[in-house]
Amino acid sequence: MNNGYLRFLESIPSSPPGECSYYPDRISKVKGFLSKKPPNLPALDFLLASGFRRSGEFFYRTACDSCMHCLSYRILLDQFTISKSLKRIGKRNIDLVPSVHSPELTSEKAELYVKYQNARHPGSYGNTDSELRETMFGQMYLGSENSVELQIRKEGSLLGWILLDCGEAAVSAVYSVFDSEFRDRSLGKFLILTSLLWAKEKGFREYHLGLFLPGHPKMDYKGFWKPAEILDQRTGNWIESRKFLADYLEKAGQDGSRLEPKSPL
């Protein structure tokens, strides 16, 4: 039991209940706080290790009363190797040029963000181009002082980028955007792969991929990335993903609906 983790969670307020973004028939709550000043790097590592995500200046983690199916998922960089399927994705994108930069909002990125959202998540982040651009700024660029962005380009044209929060030991994938026209390239996976290799080369130890929802049509893909650990939300301990899931899915079911959050796994 991680007592520091538990004391910290108790100090963070919970939001009012609202509709879940992933399961509309469920009620969602988060614990979170606004931080106008970015946390120092050790504090950011602690937040990530406690299952917190960042959206703009808001740090949050799920704290639902009736569901625990949003699982914090991190990849162990010192153990990460490129599988045969990832090598094939790398070969398909050998003509793309990756580069790492300080976060900067540009018209080129705004145009690609609008295109991406309209293709992948229509209506989820706004209904007009202006609303989507406002969402992009608040989601990706507000509060990004501890971040970098990894871009991929073909002959100078931007095909995608991923925003990464960087602590001392940990990197967190905040959000990625890519051109949905290039379906055969698997650009989403290529961005994750390229940023994983960058983080490993830079000496980071952990790569936080965000929330993994086993069996969910949009969030199940994160289980593809291994070796990984999943956070036990009640204890604060990180457990090897296959071991965690074997026990969790047996008791919770594929969509988590059989598990009461406050009951032992």
C-alpha positions in Angstrom: 0.0 0.0 0.0 1.4 3.4 -1.1 0.5 5.6 1.8 1.9 8.8 0.2 -0.3 8.1 -2.8 -3.4 7.6 -0.6 -2.8 10.8 1.4 -2.3 12.8 -1.8 -5.5 11.5 -3.3 -7.5 12.3 -0.2 -6.3 16.0 -0.4 -7.6 16.4 -4.0 -11.2 17.5 -4.5 -13.6 15.4 -6.6 -15.8 16.9 -9.4 -19.6 16.7 -9.4 -20.8 13.5 -11.2 -21.4 13.8 -15.0 -21.9 11.6 -18.0 -19.0 9.3 -18.9 -17.2 10.1 -22.1 -16.5 6.4 -22.8 -19.7 4.7 -21.5 -22.7 7.0 -21.8 -24.8 4.8 -19.4 -22.3 5.4 -16.6 -21.6 8.3 -14.3 -18.1 9.8 -14.2 -16.2 11.8 -11.6 -12.6 12.9 -11.5 -10.2 14.2 -8.9 -8.3 17.2 -10.2 -6.9 20.7 -9.8 -5.8 23.7 -11.8 -2.1 24.6 -11.9 -1.4 28.0 -13.4 2.3 27.4 -12.7 3.7 24.1 -14.1 4.9 21.6 -11.5 8.6 21.0 -11.2 9.9 17.8 -12.8 9.9 15.6 -9.7 6.4 16.7 -8.9 5.3 15.9 -12.5 6.8 12.4 -12.1 4.8 11.9 -8.9 1.6 13.1 -10.6 2.1 10.7 -13.5 2.9 7.9 -11.1 -0.3 8.6 -9.3 -2.4 8.2 -12.5 -2.9 11.9 -13.3 -3.2 13.3 -16.8 -2.9 16.9 -18.0 -5.3 18.8 -20.2 -4.2 22.4 -20.5 -3.7 23.6 -16.9 -5.9 21.0 -15.4 -4.4 17.8 -13.9 -6.9 15.0 -13.3 -7.5 11.3 -12.8 -10.7 9.2 -12.7 -12.5 8.8 -9.4 -15.8 7.2 -10.3 -18.1 5.7 -7.7 -19.4 2.8 -9.8 -16.6 1.9 -12.3 -12.8 1.5 -12.3 -12.4 0.6 -16.0 -10.1 3.6 -16.9 -6.7 2.0 -16.3 -3.6 4.1 -16.1 -1.0 2.5 -18.4 2.7 3.0 -18.7 5.5 1.4 -20.8 8.8 0.4 -19.3 11.4 2.0 -21.6 14.4 0.0 -20.5 12.5 -3.2 -21.6 10.9 -1.9 -24.7 12.0 -3.5 -28.0 10.6 -3.1 -31.5 8.4 -6.1 -32.5 8.1 -7.4 -36.1 4.8 -5.6 -36.6 6.3 -2.3 -35.4 9.3 -2.8 -37.7 6.8 -3.1 -40.6 5.2 0.1 -39.6 8.6 1.7 -39.4 9.4 0.5 -42.9 6.1 1.9 -44.3 7.1 5.3 -43.0 10.8 5.3 -43.7 10.3 8.4 -45.9 8.9 10.5 -43.0 11.2 12.8 -41.1 10.7 13.1 -37.3 11.8 16.1 -35.3 11.4 17.4 -31.8 10.5 21.0 -31.0 9.2 23.2 -28.2 5.4 23.4 -28.3 4.1 26.1 -30.8 0.6 26.7 -32.0 0.7 27.4 -35.8 -1.9 27.7 -38.5 -0.5 24.5 -40.1 -1.2 22.5 -36.9 -4.6 24.1 -36.4 -5.6 23.1 -39.9 -4.5 19.5 -39.4 -6.2 19.4 -35.9 -9.5 20.5 -37.4 -9.2 17.9 -40.2 -8.3 15.2 -37.7 -11.2 15.9 -35.3 -13.8 16.1 -38.1 -12.6 12.8 -39.4 -12.0 10.9 -36.1 -14.2 12.5 -33.5 -16.9 14.6 -35.2 -18.8 16.8 -32.7 -16.8 15.7 -29.7 -14.6 18.7 -29.3 -16.6 21.4 -31.1 -18.9 21.9 -34.1 -17.1 24.7 -35.9 -13.5 25.3 -36.9 -13.3 28.2 -34.5 -14.4 26.0 -31.6 -12.0 23.3 -32.5 -9.1 25.7 -32.6 -10.0 27.0 -29.2 -10.2 23.4 -27.9 -6.8 22.7 -29.4 -5.2 25.6 -27.6 -6.7 24.8 -24.3 -6.1 21.1 -24.6 -2.5 21.0 -26.0 -0.8 24.3 -25.6 -2.0 25.9 -22.4 0.2 24.8 -19.6 2.8 23.1 -21.9 5.9 24.6 -20.4 7.2 21.1 -19.5 6.4 19.7 -22.9 7.9 19.0 -26.3 6.2 18.0 -29.5 7.5 15.4 -31.9 6.5 16.1 -35.5 6.5 13.9 -38.5 6.8 15.4 -42.0 6.9 14.2 -45.6 8.8 16.5 -47.9 8.2 19.3 -45.5 4.5 18.8 -45.2 3.2 18.0 -41.6 1.5 14.6 -41.4 1.2 14.5 -37.6 2.6 15.3 -34.2 2.4 14.2 -30.6 2.7 16.4 -27.5 4.7 14.9 -24.7 5.0 16.1 -21.0 8.5 15.5 -19.7 9.5 15.0 -16.1 12.8 13.7 -14.7 12.1 10.0 -15.2 8.8 9.9 -17.0 7.2 11.0 -20.2 3.5 11.4 -20.8 1.7 11.3 -24.1 -0.8 14.2 -23.8 -2.4 14.1 -27.3 -1.5 13.2 -30.9 -2.9 14.4 -34.2 -2.3 12.9 -37.6 -3.6 13.1 -41.2 -6.4 10.6 -41.4 -6.1 10.3 -45.2 -2.9 8.1 -44.8 -4.7 5.1 -43.3 -2.2 2.6 -44.7 0.7 4.2 -42.8 -0.7 3.6 -39.3 0.4 7.1 -38.3 -1.0 6.9 -34.8 1.2 3.9 -34.0 4.1 5.4 -35.8 3.9 8.6 -33.6 3.8 6.5 -30.5 6.7 4.3 -31.7 8.9 7.3 -32.7 8.2 9.1 -29.4 8.9 5.9 -27.4 12.3 5.5 -29.1 13.1 9.2 -28.6 12.2 9.0 -24.9 14.3 5.8 -24.5 17.3 7.5 -26.2 17.0 10.5 -23.9 17.2 8.3 -20.8 13.6 8.4 -19.6 12.4 5.3 -17.7 8.7 5.4 -18.1 6.3 6.4 -20.9 2.7 7.0 -19.7 0.3 6.3 -22.6 -2.8 7.4 -20.7 -6.0 5.6 -20.0 -6.4 2.0 -21.2 -10.0 0.7 -21.4 -9.9 -3.1 -22.2 -12.4 -3.9 -24.9 -13.4 -0.3 -25.6 -13.5 0.4 -29.4 -11.5 3.6 -29.0 -9.2 2.9 -26.0 -8.4 -0.8 -26.2 -5.5 -0.2 -28.6 -3.1 0.9 -25.8 -2.9 -2.7 -24.6 -0.9 -3.4 -27.8 2.1 -1.6 -26.3 4.3 -3.8 -24.0 6.0 -4.4 -21.7 3.7 -2.3 -19.6 2.4 -1.8 -16.1 -1.1 -0.8 -14.9 -1.8 1.2 -11.8 -3.9 -0.4 -9.0 -6.0 2.6 -8.2 -6.7 1.6 -4.6 -3.1 0.9 -3.5 -1.0 3.1 -5.8 1.1 0.2 -6.8 2.0 -0.5 -10.5 1.6 -4.1 -11.5 2.8 -5.9 -14.7 0.0 -5.6 -17.2 -0.7 -9.3 -18.0 -0.7 -10.2 -14.3 -3.1 -7.2 -13.5 -5.4 -8.0 -16.3 -5.7 -11.7 -15.7 -7.1 -11.0 -12.2 -9.0 -7.8 -13.1 -10.9 -9.2 -16.2 -11.9 -12.3 -14.3 -13.6 -10.3 -11.6 -14.6 -7.2 -13.5 -15.6 -8.5 -16.9 -14.4 -7.1 -20.3 -16.1 -3.8 -19.7 -15.5 -3.5 -16.0 -19.2 -3.7 -15.2 -19.0 -6.5 -12.7 -16.5 -4.8 -10.4 -17.5 -2.6 -7.5 -14.6 0.0 -7.1 -14.3 -0.3 -3.3 -14.3 -4.1 -3.2 -11.0 -6.0 -3.4 -10.0 -7.3 -6.8 
